[in-house]
């Protein structure tokens, strides 16, 4: 159970007021509308880049990627050109869960991304996105897994990916997402009754998955919405209405607790793919070992595999272990095996949404060719060139802004983060792999929406005061605000601030931060591998299906 001094958090992955306000105005989400009207709300700026990994790591730690070390689903390894898949062990520093546990608060965390493998906490934790399957140990304590699966045998950790619309159809796709959120509601209600909780959080990944696949159907103003049947449009509206019902149920179960509804990033329409590493090749910053002909053959092979998926032939014709082999193929493609590193000055590292560019530096990379004296000049040159990149179909710029890492990150992990971070204009997906020798491509079927910087927050009830004026906050602010609401001093090393205007009637904090000499070290090795080869292949294929790799 929860009481008036508890905090209850509902995470809506990819939630954006651009979509939710029209749904609230149409009375499709009245419970969410009530929370907005009776509480404080506003835009929640995501991490840079606005991707699930760094965003949820920033929420968990209250710090920027320069401290927690996560900028995407794959991690750069100094001295190596082979990326590593991240998990909870990649997060440097203390998480909110650990701080709450050390202060003897009872917590329950359900399916928050980047919590696999699960940490030991004072309470319960069910890991979320990047968990391979329910066949692995995904709970703390471990015996919770057996109890959960006895109660909900088909408990879904991660929803199906957008590409599965091609084989299942829109109706089945949305109905499976509905099944996922109702099972999440069932687990949440069950776990609320399992103890007395100071902090409780449940996360819904299905919103992100649906919006990747069906943004053009969910968005009332999208020009392509008319291509969907009225019944299909109604089913998508039904998804949000039933999600709102679940939110209303959970708020009732939370009683007098302080309620936070939040998202990790925003969302918007997807327009076109841009192959940044091909741009680097075209402009002489990167050299390849493969010929254009061979790369076109590879692109054709990838297209063939996708056609097999569309007609569900791969599952029926190919060997049972082909999924694992395809996962390995996807991983190999993300490693850009055709790059001639000894003749390459810069590359965009495997990732999603924003472009993470690394300079091939002497002394840092095994085949580095850019010296210290050349480094700043090359970065300035690349910034100027990327900002001049134009879409030939529209004559509009592709890149909105290019950041030097020290402009947006601070902390001990900065040296391992990208040398440049490329922020696209809205709607462009910055691809890192190669597709023959193409520079631009249409979005693939099943991907109509992509991430944006501005998510949402709503604070209502409990210790939170109502504010009619919408304010903008940062995702790192929520960890500090949660600690403060629970009477725990906020560590000095956190980057976020307490949203005092929503917690205290006067807007004045009642206690000071605890001053620590330095950020505490993580209790694990960030470079420890926690996936088997098969589990890693499964996670990689899921990321590929979401358009992240």
Phi and psi in degrees as a GROMACS rama.xvg file:
@    title "Ramachandran Plot"
@    xaxis  label "Phi"
@    yaxis  label "Psi"
@TYPE xy
-116.355  152.851  UNK-2
-124.395  -175.535  UNK-3
-66.0345  -17.1794  UNK-4
-97.3589  5.96724  UNK-5
-89.4418  162.465  UNK-6
-121.076  131.405  UNK-7
-121.782  122.478  UNK-8
-115.128  131.529  UNK-9
-114.434  116.97  UNK-10
-96.8241  121.128  UNK-11
-108.698  97.258  UNK-12
-60.9583  126.3  UNK-13
76.7604  10.1145  UNK-14
-61.9331  136.02  UNK-15
-141.495  138.475  UNK-16
-67.0443  -20.4539  UNK-17
-58.276  -30.3211  UNK-18
-99.2535  -40.6026  UNK-19
-74.1707  -35.7253  UNK-20
-61.2182  -47.1316  UNK-21
-60.85  -35.1591  UNK-22
-68.076  -38.2679  UNK-23
-67.9789  -42.3785  UNK-24
-62.5064  -30.3583  UNK-25
-86.4185  7.62468  UNK-26
64.332  23.94  UNK-27
-83.7812  -25.2914  UNK-28
-129.749  67.6401  UNK-29
-67.8026  -31.8001  UNK-30
-68.3266  -40.1784  UNK-31
-66.2765  -40.064  UNK-32
-58.3263  -40.9954  UNK-33
-63.4546  -41.7229  UNK-34
-63.0157  -39.643  UNK-35
-64.4471  -43.8774  UNK-36
-71.2176  -29.0835  UNK-37
-100.771  1.10206  UNK-38
-131.883  -154.026  UNK-39
-117.842  139.561  UNK-40
-147.978  167.1  UNK-41
173.614  -175.272  UNK-42
-76.8223  143.652  UNK-43
-118.842  105.869  UNK-44
-66.2544  132.592  UNK-45
-80.962  179.683  UNK-46
-72.9402  165.245  UNK-47
-107.337  115.159  UNK-48
-81.1273  161.063  UNK-49
-81.0666  70.3615  UNK-50
-121.608  151.825  UNK-51
-48.6373  -48.1104  UNK-52
-59.9683  -63.9411  UNK-53
-64.8922  -32.3763  UNK-54
-65.8408  -49.2515  UNK-55
-73.3786  -28.3537  UNK-56
-65.5867  -38.7183  UNK-57
-65.8582  -39.6404  UNK-58
-63.6794  -45.355  UNK-59
-65.9101  -30.7109  UNK-60
-107.212  -19.1169  UNK-61
69.8772  22.6025  UNK-62
-130.601  164.735  UNK-63
-85.0736  166.06  UNK-64
-58.1676  -22.4546  UNK-65
-65.3081  -17.6413  UNK-66
-103.528  -45.8121  UNK-67
-86.056  -18.3628  UNK-68
87.6088  4.17048  UNK-69
-107.67  124.005  UNK-70
-123.78  -6.26866  UNK-71
-169.198  -170.289  UNK-72
-77.5142  -22.1486  UNK-73
-111.285  143.014  UNK-74
-108.175  131.702  UNK-75
-69.1242  135.894  UNK-76
-115.47  112.908  UNK-77
-53.4994  135.178  UNK-78
84.8039  -1.37645  UNK-79
-134.731  148.613  UNK-80
-100.896  11.0949  UNK-81
-104.876  116.342  UNK-82
-74.5813  157.298  UNK-83
-120.2  138.963  UNK-84
-70.3489  133.476  UNK-85
-83.1945  168.176  UNK-86
-157.841  -166.991  UNK-87
-60.7395  -24.9159  UNK-88
-73.2643  -12.879  UNK-89
-75.6663  -17.5857  UNK-90
-76.4301  121.356  UNK-91
-90.89  143.817  UNK-92
89.4471  -178.803  UNK-93
-85.5857  142.464  UNK-94
-93.3441  163.038  UNK-95
-54.3592  -39.4266  UNK-96
-61.8435  -41.4994  UNK-97
-69.9112  -40.8267  UNK-98
-62.8723  -46.2207  UNK-99
-61.3584  -41.3328  UNK-100
-65.7874  -40.3836  UNK-101
-66.1391  -27.0778  UNK-102
-93.2644  18.8961  UNK-103
60.3156  34.6376  UNK-104
-93.7778  138.355  UNK-105
-83.2356  127.237  UNK-106
-129.361  154.591  UNK-107
-137.989  125.015  UNK-108
-125.859  123.587  UNK-109
-119.067  111.699  UNK-110
63.8084  26.1702  UNK-111
-69.9902  132.92  UNK-112
-58.9926  153.248  UNK-113
65.8407  38.9404  UNK-114
-119.373  8.38136  UNK-115
-104.606  134.088  UNK-116
-69.205  148.633  UNK-117
-67.5558  139.239  UNK-118
-79.1338  160.601  UNK-119
-78.4353  123.386  UNK-120
-131.847  167.661  UNK-121
-87.1297  80.0426  UNK-122
145.221  -138.749  UNK-123
-119.725  146.594  UNK-124
-144.629  126.64  UNK-125
-111.77  120.366  UNK-126
-72.3137  161.263  UNK-127
-120.162  -140.792  UNK-128
-48.2469  137.489  UNK-129
87.6816  -0.606725  UNK-130
-75.5227  126.68  UNK-131
-60.2004  -46.8978  UNK-132
-171.504  177.212  UNK-133
-79.7184  1.17393  UNK-134
-80.9933  -13.2485  UNK-135
-97.4196  172.114  UNK-136
-79.0842  105.347  UNK-137
-121.435  15.939  UNK-138
-131.342  157.347  UNK-139
-126.768  129.929  UNK-140
-68.4496  160.878  UNK-141
-55.2826  -33.9577  UNK-142
-70.1624  -13.6431  UNK-143
-62.2576  -31.2205  UNK-144
-57.8525  -46.8781  UNK-145
-63.3865  -42.8397  UNK-146
-65.8106  -41.8501  UNK-147
-63.1466  -45.6102  UNK-148
-73.4291  -23.2713  UNK-149
-69.004  -35.9631  UNK-150
-79.9233  -41.5755  UNK-151
-131.325  87.5513  UNK-152
-58.557  -32.9284  UNK-153
-103.661  34.9943  UNK-154
-55.0179  120.876  UNK-155
-93.7214  118.387  UNK-156
-77.9902  -47.2547  UNK-157
-125.245  132.939  UNK-158
-68.3606  169.602  UNK-159
-61.3993  159.824  UNK-160
-93.8987  159.371  UNK-161
-55.5357  -36.719  UNK-162
-59.6494  -19.9564  UNK-163
-73.004  -9.78745  UNK-164
-57.1512  -34.876  UNK-165
-60.5306  -33.6795  UNK-166
-98.9439  -31.5064  UNK-167
-96.6541  -23.2552  UNK-168
87.7931  156.508  UNK-169
-61.9067  -42.6031  UNK-170
-59.1038  -50.4012  UNK-171
-66.2657  -36.3853  UNK-172
-58.8101  -51.9853  UNK-173
-68.22  -38.2346  UNK-174
-64.7572  -33.804  UNK-175
-71.2675  -34.1584  UNK-176
-65.9715  -39.8513  UNK-177
-61.7798  -42.5188  UNK-178
-58.8733  -41.4236  UNK-179
-61.8405  -46.9207  UNK-180
-70.4333  -32.1211  UNK-181
-72.503  -33.971  UNK-182
-66.7089  -36.2012  UNK-183
-63.9121  -41.1207  UNK-184
-63.5219  -40.6309  UNK-185
-62.4159  -44.4367  UNK-186
-64.7902  -39.2394  UNK-187
-64.7591  -47.2435  UNK-188
-60.3861  -40.7013  UNK-189
-64.0053  -44.3412  UNK-190
-74.4246  -29.719  UNK-191
-59.0388  -34.2194  UNK-192
-81.9636  -5.67392  UNK-193
-82.7201  -8.09424  UNK-194
-177.3  -173.621  UNK-195
-102.356  121.426  UNK-196
-115.667  135.606  UNK-197
-88.5964  -31.3423  UNK-198
-140.584  131.541  UNK-199
-138.175  134.377  UNK-200
-141.386  135.483  UNK-201
-129.118  141.582  UNK-202
-121.539  138.457  UNK-203
-114.786  110.797  UNK-204
-81.9842  -19.7905  UNK-205
-62.51  -29.4901  UNK-206
-62.4899  -42.7481  UNK-207
-63.9393  -44.3608  UNK-208
-64.3607  -45.5792  UNK-209
-62.3858  -41.2288  UNK-210
-72.2023  -30.513  UNK-211
-60.6693  -44.2799  UNK-212
-82.8918  -37.5107  UNK-213
-131.164  32.8508  UNK-214
-57.3946  -40.1369  UNK-215
-69.0948  -15.0183  UNK-216
-95.4599  -36.6351  UNK-217
-73.8571  -33.322  UNK-218
-78.8074  114.34  UNK-219
-58.0204  -29.2401  UNK-220
-95.7664  1.42471  UNK-221
-72.187  133.276  UNK-222
-64.9845  -22.4043  UNK-223
-88.509  -0.00357069  UNK-224
-61.5658  -30.1314  UNK-225
-65.9561  -16.338  UNK-226
-73.4281  -13.782  UNK-227
-90.6766  143.753  UNK-228
-64.1712  150.813  UNK-229
-53.4017  -36.5746  UNK-230
-66.693  -34.7729  UNK-231
-70.3987  -42.3999  UNK-232
-60.5614  -40.6928  UNK-233
-65.7433  -36.6735  UNK-234
-67.3708  -38.7422  UNK-235
-66.0226  -41.5259  UNK-236
-61.8953  -36.3993  UNK-237
-62.6816  -37.2777  UNK-238
-57.2847  -49.2468  UNK-239
-69.3493  -33.9769  UNK-240
-66.0221  -43.4429  UNK-241
-70.2505  -35.0481  UNK-242
-59.852  -41.5278  UNK-243
-64.0501  -39.0409  UNK-244
-58.7294  -42.5774  UNK-245
-64.5159  -42.9826  UNK-246
-58.5255  -45.1167  UNK-247
-60.2082  -43.0358  UNK-248
-60.5387  -45.2707  UNK-249
-68.1977  -37.9109  UNK-250
-62.1175  -40.2167  UNK-251
-62.1674  -43.2572  UNK-252
-65.5094  -29.1107  UNK-253
-75.2299  -14.4722  UNK-254
61.7106  -123.32  UNK-255
-92.0164  11.0065  UNK-256
-66.5077  158.825  UNK-257
-76.0562  126.504  UNK-258
-102.871  132.744  UNK-259
-123.95  124.13  UNK-260
-110.525  128.689  UNK-261
-150.456  160.648  UNK-262
-128.549  161.372  UNK-263
-85.959  -22.905  UNK-264
-165.047  173.184  UNK-265
-94.438  -164.294  UNK-266
-152.436  159.494  UNK-267
-167.624  178.341  UNK-268
-68.3442  146.256  UNK-269
-99.3862  136.894  UNK-270
-115.202  -47.6023  UNK-271
-160.702  150.821  UNK-272
-95.4968  142.473  UNK-273
-127.333  124.88  UNK-274
-93.504  95.1535  UNK-275
-69.1767  -35.2648  UNK-276
-67.3639  -32.4214  UNK-277
-65.2917  -36.8073  UNK-278
-61.1375  -40.9386  UNK-279
-63.9375  -38.1574  UNK-280
-63.9363  -47.7275  UNK-281
-59.6442  -28.3724  UNK-282
-106.001  13.3166  UNK-283
80.667  11.8161  UNK-284
-90.3193  -13.4215  UNK-285
-137.851  143.29  UNK-286
-118.52  148.324  UNK-287
-118.561  154.925  UNK-288
-93.2924  -22.773  UNK-289
-90.9284  151.703  UNK-290
-82.216  163.01  UNK-291
-60.3328  -36.8823  UNK-292
-63.1929  -44.8731  UNK-293
-65.4281  -38.215  UNK-294
-68.1552  -33.4034  UNK-295
-68.1616  -35.3336  UNK-296
-62.4932  -43.3247  UNK-297
-60.2981  -43.8926  UNK-298
-61.4828  -38.2496  UNK-299
-66.0333  -38.1154  UNK-300
-64.2826  -42.3122  UNK-301
-61.9647  -40.3873  UNK-302
-63.2435  -37.2008  UNK-303
-63.1517  -44.294  UNK-304
-60.4407  -40.4993  UNK-305
-64.8359  -37.6616  UNK-306
-65.3263  -38.4061  UNK-307
-59.7313  -38.9846  UNK-308
-64.3466  -43.7641  UNK-309
-59.4574  -41.4161  UNK-310
-94.7068  8.52416  UNK-311
59.0094  28.6139  UNK-312
-84.4583  -28.2186  UNK-313
-61.3995  -41.9977  UNK-314
-64.0769  -34.7087  UNK-315
-88.9253  -32.201  UNK-316
-95.3627  -34.2948  UNK-317
-92.1725  158.534  UNK-318
-56.754  155.19  UNK-319
-61.7752  -30.641  UNK-320
-89.1144  11.0924  UNK-321
-67.4455  -29.563  UNK-322
-59.4484  -41.8743  UNK-323
-64.9799  -40.6672  UNK-324
-66.9412  -37.0422  UNK-325
-67.6363  -35.4562  UNK-326
-59.9936  -39.3416  UNK-327
-67.5292  -36.2738  UNK-328
-63.636  -44.8031  UNK-329
-59.7723  -43.6824  UNK-330
-61.0206  -42.0292  UNK-331
-64.2831  -37.7912  UNK-332
-66.0817  -35.2298  UNK-333
-69.2463  -20.4394  UNK-334
-86.2544  4.51389  UNK-335
40.6237  68.4274  UNK-336
-66.9086  -11.8156  UNK-337
-92.8524  3.53505  UNK-338
-76.7506  129.979  UNK-339
-90.4121  93.0801  UNK-340
-63.5276  -30.7377  UNK-341
-68.3354  -14.9664  UNK-342
-121.774  20.1526  UNK-343
-115.519  130.708  UNK-344
-96.6103  -25.2416  UNK-345
-155.341  150.875  UNK-346
-146.251  150.598  UNK-347
-95.059  119.098  UNK-348
-72.0699  149.747  UNK-349
-53.691  130.04  UNK-350
179.966  -157.026  UNK-351
-151.728  157.235  UNK-352
70.8086  -71.8409  UNK-353
-98.3296  164.496  UNK-354
-98.0916  125.695  UNK-355
-103.397  101.952  UNK-356
-99.2597  131.727  UNK-357
-114.676  132.408  UNK-358
-81.4746  135.869  UNK-359
-80.3567  90.1151  UNK-360
-96.6162  138.639  UNK-361
-63.6172  132.437  UNK-362
93.42  -22.5291  UNK-363
-108.132  -42.8666  UNK-364
-105.124  146.095  UNK-365
-61.4066  -31.5239  UNK-366
-119.882  33.9307  UNK-367
-57.4988  142.77  UNK-368
-130.315  -3.7894  UNK-369
-100.131  119.029  UNK-370
-80.1378  169.541  UNK-371
-60.9732  -37.7603  UNK-372
-70.295  -23.7942  UNK-373
-91.3493  -15.7991  UNK-374
-59.4567  -54.3474  UNK-375
-66.3869  -37.3148  UNK-376
-63.8795  -40.6272  UNK-377
-66.5787  -42.3517  UNK-378
-61.1118  -43.9973  UNK-379
-62.8463  -38.5745  UNK-380
-65.6918  -43.3109  UNK-381
-66.7625  -39.5432  UNK-382
-58.6207  -46.8664  UNK-383
-63.1842  -41.6415  UNK-384
-68.9369  -44.2593  UNK-385
-63.7169  -38.4406  UNK-386
-69.6346  -14.4718  UNK-387
-96.0145  1.15793  UNK-388
-69.7904  124.728  UNK-389
-119.271  139.818  UNK-390
-76.6186  116.424  UNK-391
-64.6654  -21.4803  UNK-392
-79.3116  -24.5789  UNK-393
-121.517  -13.644  UNK-394
60.7  24.0923  UNK-395
-107.353  152.176  UNK-396
-67.1492  148.004  UNK-397
-92.2392  -35.0164  UNK-398
-105.031  127.978  UNK-399
-83.5591  -43.9579  UNK-400
-160.177  149.943  UNK-401
-123.858  124.365  UNK-402
-104.602  139.113  UNK-403
-75.3469  144.958  UNK-404
-59.8159  -36.4234  UNK-405
-71.8281  -11.2376  UNK-406
-78.7743  -23.7996  UNK-407
-123.109  -12.5335  UNK-408
-122.798  146.98  UNK-409
-138.588  146.292  UNK-410
130.52  176.855  UNK-411
-70.4981  -14.7806  UNK-412
-95.7935  1.22354  UNK-413
-57.2701  -38.4803  UNK-414
-62.0969  -21.1778  UNK-415
-97.1803  0.0941327  UNK-416
-93.8843  166.697  UNK-417
-57.8719  146.505  UNK-418
-70.4887  -34.0975  UNK-419
-135.054  143.357  UNK-420
-118.267  119.425  UNK-421
-101.451  116.51  UNK-422
-99.1836  117.59  UNK-423
-78.1342  159.256  UNK-424
-66.6675  156.335  UNK-425
-54.4593  127.131  UNK-426
103.791  -13.7286  UNK-427
-93.6544  131.155  UNK-428
-99.8561  117.244  UNK-429
-86.7448  103.82  UNK-430
-85.1394  148.2  UNK-431
-109.785  -21.2648  UNK-432
-78.2053  -179.608  UNK-433
-107.896  146.658  UNK-434
-129.889  83.1419  UNK-435
63.0791  -127.498  UNK-436
-119.724  27.0788  UNK-437
-74.8651  151.03  UNK-438
-105.96  -33.91  UNK-439
-127.453  152.277  UNK-440
-152.32  150.446  UNK-441
-66.0441  161.145  UNK-442
-67.9294  143.821  UNK-443
-71.3805  160.036  UNK-444
-59.079  135.907  UNK-445
91.6546  2.13008  UNK-446
-130.262  98.3531  UNK-447
-117.173  -6.03859  UNK-448
-135.517  148.831  UNK-449
-139.422  169.507  UNK-450
-69.3972  152.538  UNK-451
-131.411  169.012  UNK-452
-72.071  -35.1025  UNK-453
-95.2799  108.71  UNK-454
-90.7467  -152.497  UNK-455
-134.648  155.511  UNK-456
-141.154  145.06  UNK-457
-135.844  124.332  UNK-458
-115.964  123.79  UNK-459
-147.891  145.208  UNK-460
73.4022  -178.257  UNK-461
56.9963  -127.272  UNK-462
-84.7016  -2.73112  UNK-463
-86.0344  140.065  UNK-464
-99.3333  148.976  UNK-465
-75.7788  137.918  UNK-466
-132.119  120.969  UNK-467
-73.8605  -28.4299  UNK-468
-83.9225  126.237  UNK-469
-74.8504  133.279  UNK-470
-120.16  155.035  UNK-471
-96.4177  134.248  UNK-472
-127.315  172.417  UNK-473
-108.587  151.013  UNK-474
-60.491  -29.4523  UNK-475
-69.742  -16.454  UNK-476
-70.6346  -24.0223  UNK-477
-71.5263  -36.2253  UNK-478
-61.7859  -45.4218  UNK-479
-62.6762  -40.9283  UNK-480
-66.999  -39.3458  UNK-481
-64.0815  -46.7761  UNK-482
-59.8272  -46.0727  UNK-483
-62.165  -41.5097  UNK-484
-63.3184  -27.598  UNK-485
-94.3108  8.12644  UNK-486
77.7249  21.1249  UNK-487
-106.334  124.215  UNK-488
-58.4145  144.442  UNK-489
-86.5334  126.629  UNK-490
-60.3872  144.793  UNK-491
-62.2304  -30.0742  UNK-492
-75.6123  -11.0242  UNK-493
-68.8557  141.077  UNK-494
-83.0809  -25.4677  UNK-495
-76.8286  158.475  UNK-496
-109.526  155.968  UNK-497
-72.5481  130.978  UNK-498
-76.6831  72.3261  UNK-499
-58.8023  -33.4436  UNK-500
-65.5578  -18.5806  UNK-501
-102.185  -16.3789  UNK-502
-98.6754  -37.7131  UNK-503
-114.663  132.638  UNK-504
-55.953  -34.6238  UNK-505
-87.3051  -11.1969  UNK-506
77.132  6.28718  UNK-507
-104.364  127.981  UNK-508
-67.4485  145.57  UNK-509
-96.4535  -10.2216  UNK-510
-142.621  167.273  UNK-511
-101.442  165.889  UNK-512
-69.8812  151.01  UNK-513
-80.309  129.466  UNK-514
-92.4225  115.896  UNK-515
-111.1  148.126  UNK-516
-63.6175  -38.1351  UNK-517
-157.605  164.725  UNK-518
-65.5806  131.176  UNK-519
-63.8544  145.448  UNK-520
-71.459  152.691  UNK-521
-68.2307  153.343  UNK-522
-93.5535  29.7889  UNK-523
-155.115  167.394  UNK-524
-95.0012  121.752  UNK-525
-62.4882  -22.8851  UNK-526
-97.5715  9.57633  UNK-527
-76.3952  131.466  UNK-528
-86.3006  130.772  UNK-529
-120.035  11.1114  UNK-530
-116.268  141.153  UNK-531
-73.9146  166.661  UNK-532
-59.7948  -40.0213  UNK-533
-70.7022  -41.5939  UNK-534
-64.0081  -41.0968  UNK-535
-63.2276  -41.8997  UNK-536
-61.4046  -38.3756  UNK-537
-65.9773  -43.2072  UNK-538
-67.1328  -40.8677  UNK-539
-62.8759  -40.6355  UNK-540
-67.0647  -36.6211  UNK-541
-63.3093  -43.6764  UNK-542
-63.2391  -38.5944  UNK-543
-63.9643  -40.683  UNK-544
-66.8756  -24.1565  UNK-545
-87.956  0.468697  UNK-546
82.4295  14.0862  UNK-547
-88.242  -18.5424  UNK-548
